[in-house]
């Protein structure tokens, strides 16, 4: 290093953050290094010829009288190297979303890549029920079935009620998660669908643990003792979700789970609508159910990500 670069004053740069002057002392011949415990070095020491560290620059900007520590300055001023971020936007007024909601993209291919192909017995049940018997393909998706089974395994209820059997696809997953002394009652209003469900349950090896009740769900629910059910799964006509909530809540024991399918209100409900309907009434009914359980002081609720959404509520 030449004497001209080592000795002699250098102009004091300006702090890029707040404009405060910043000194950069240079070494002089014969100066000794500062000890490590006295960093940053004192002016005139050998170590002072090193560039100022990032910590030193930030310390200078924090101690400068021109630097502001107010909330406004923090929100609008960037980090120590001088960049600036836009001011925080004012919070928007709270609003209530209205159905229908935009369809969400669920990574079905990724889920299948992680968990593998569907079990052969479940594949046969789907093909036979939908392609051979012509039942509607409105069963829960594979990930939703796994979630239902997992919830039963975690909760270990002695009695589970399912409202809406169809051909028994979700019923199989619920029954698989039951403890040894657990039983499942599934309610279906269509006798043909109930018959197909019975065959499918026997084929899956869980028929002995499931009771199928054919008829209106409200009639059966009225006969169930209060606080005697550990978990209830609702996947029936969407217009009646609020009615099912009123009937099911007293039946749940403390710590019980109430689970509703199609909670995102983005499915095709035209099959349940009156002639010419597009499912608007069904979407509004689901949204009313979601708001009721979401704002209830007796329920703690959360959405789970499936193709159509599950809303799980815990009764405190």
N, C-alpha and C positions, 0 to 999 in steps of 0.2 A: 504494500500500500504506500503511495507517495505521501510526503509530508503535507502537500496541499490538500489531500482528501482527508487526512487524519486531523489536522489542526485547522483552526480558524472557525469562525461562527457560521452557522447555517440558518437560513430563514425559518422562522417558526411556522409550521403548517397550521392549518385551521381544522378544528374538529369537524368531521363530515356530518355529525349529527346535530349539534347545536351551535356551531360557529365559534366555540371557545378556542383560544390559542393553545397550541400544544407544543412543548419544547422538545427538542431532540439534541441533547448535548453530545459533543464529540470528545474523543480521548485526547490526552496530551502526552508528550514523551515522558516516560518515567512513571506514569501512573500505574497503580496496582489494581488488580481486579477486586471487585466488591465481594464479600463473603456471600454464600448462597442464601443465608437467612436474611440478607438485606436486599432482596430483590423487590422492586426494580433498583438498579444501581444508582448510586449518587453521581451527580455531574462530576466529570473529570476522571472517573474510574475507567479501567480498561473495558469492562463489560458494557459500558454505555455506548460503545460504537455499534452494538447490535441493533437491528431494527426493533422498534417497539412492538411488543407482542399484542395479540388481540385482546388479552386480559387487561393490559395496560391501557390500550386505547379505550376500551369500554369503561374502565375505572375513571379515566379522565373525563369522559362524557357524562358519567354519573355525578361527579363532584363539581362539575362546572355550574356556576350560578345561573347560567342562561338556560340550563336544561330544566324542563318542566316535568314534574311527576304527577300531574293531574290526570284524571281519567280521560279527558278529551285528548290530551297530548299523547297518552299511551295508545289510544284507539286509532289516532291518525298518523303517528310517527312510526316509521319502520325500525328495524334493528340497528345496531351500532354502525353498520357500514353505509348508512345513509339512504336506503331505499324507503319509500313511503307507500303505505297501503291505504286504500280508500277508507273513509270514515265508516263506522258501523251504521248499517241501515236501521231506520226506525222499525220496531216490531210491528208487523201487520196486525190488524184487528182480528180477533178470534172469530172464526166462522164455522158453521156446521156443514160438512160435506153432504151433498145430495146424491143419491143413487141415480143412474147407474155409474159405477166407477170404471175408470179405464182398465182394460184387461192387463194383468201383470204377466210377465214372462217367467215361467217356472222352468228351471233347468232339468227337465225330465230325462234327457239323454245322459246328463252328468250323473244324476242319481242312479240310473240303471248301470252306468259304467262302474260306479263305486260298489253297489250292492250286488251286481250280477243280474242275470236274467231271472224272470219270474219263475217260481217253482212250477214244475210240470203239472202238479195237481191243480194249482190255481189257474194255470194256462188252460187246462182242459175245462175247468168250470166256467171260465169266461167264454170260451169258444162255444160250449154247449148252450149256455144261457142266452148269449147275445145272437149268435149266428144260427143255431138250430131252433131255439124256442122263440126267438124274436123279442126278448125282453129288452127294455131300453138300457143302453150302456151309460148309465148315470151313477155307477158305483164309485166309491172313493178310489183315488189313485193309489198306487203302490206305496208311496211314502206316507200317505195319510193312514193306510192300513197298518204300517209299521209303528206309527206314532200311537195309534189307538192301542195296539198290543203293548207297547212300552208303558203307556199310562196305566193300564191295568196291572202290569207287572210291578210297577212302582207303588201304586196305591194299594194293591192286594185286597180288593173289595170282596165281601162275601156274596153280594148280590149286585148285578149289573142289569140295567134296563136299556134296551135299544128301541128307539121309536123310528120305524121304517126299515124293514128287513130287505126288501127287494128280493134278489136271489141269493142273499147270504154272504156276499163277499166281505163286507165289513164285519159281519157276525163271526166269521171264521177267525179273523184276527183278534177280536175281543175275547172269544172263547179260548184261544191259545194262551192268552196272558193270565187266565184265571188261576188262583191258588187251588190247592187240592179240594178244599171245601167250598169253593165258589160255584155259583150258578149264574146263568145268563137267561133273561127273559127278553125275547124280541117280539115286537108288535108289528103286524102287517095287515092291512085292510083288504088286499087282493088275494083271494084264495089260490089263484094260479101261481102267483109269485111265491106264496108261502109254501106250496107244494114243491116248487123248484128249489127253494131254500133248504127244505128238509133233505132232499136228495143230495144237495151239494154239501151240507154239513156232515152227513153220514160218509160221503166220499172223502172228506177232509179228515175224518176221524175224530170229530168233536161233537157229534150229534147227541151223545148221551148227556152232555153238560148244558144243552140248550133247550129251552121251552119256547115254542112258537105259538103265539096267541093271535088268532085271526079275528079281526074286528076293529072297531073304532078304538083308538088309543086312549081317549079320554075316559071311556067306560072302565077300562082296566086300571088306569092310574088312580081312579077314585077308590079302588079297593085296596090299594097298597098302604100299609101302616106308615104313619109319619116317621121320618128320620130312621128309615130302615134300609136305605139303598146307598151303596158306596159310590156308584158312578152311573150317570145317565148320558146316553149318546143320542142326540136329536138329528135325524136326517130324513125327515118326512116332508109333507106339504109345507111350503115356505110361508103360506098365508097364515098358518096356525102356530108359528114360532112363539108369538107372544102368549098364546093360550097354553102351549106346552110349558113355557117358563113358569106361568102361574101355577100349573098343576104339579110340576116337578120340584120346584124349590122346597116345599114342605116335606117332600119325601127324602131328600138328601140328608144323610147324617152329618154332624159336624166334621169337617175335613173332607167331605165328599166332593166329587168333581162333576161338573156339568159341562158337556162338550157339544158344540154345535158345528155341523158341517155347512159348507157354502157361505162362510162368514164374510167373504169378500164381495158377495152379491154381484158376481160377474159371470155367472153361468148362464146357460140357456134354459129359462124357465117357461118357455112358450108352451111346453107340453102340459103344464099345470094351469095355464091361464085360460080364461074363457075364450070362446072362438074369436079369432082375430086379435087376441091380446099378444103383447110382446114381453110379458113378464114384469111390467112396471110395478104392479101391485105386490108381486112377490119380493122384488128388490126393496121396496119401501118397508115391507114387513120384516125383512132381515135386518135392515138398518135400524128399525125400531127396537128389535131384540138386542142388537149390539149396544145401542145406547143404554138400554135398561140394565143389562148386566154390567156394562162398563161404569155406570154411575151408582150402582147399588153399594151401600155401605156394608152389606153382608157378604159381598162377593169380591174376590180379587181375580181379575181376568187378564188374559194376554192372548194375542193372536199367534198362531203357529203357521209357519210357511208350508203350504201344500198347494196343489194346483188351484183349488177353489177356496182355500183358507179354512182353518179350524180355529174356533174361539173357545178357549178352555177357561172355566171359572171355578174357583175354589171357594167353598162355603166355609166361612169362619165361625 
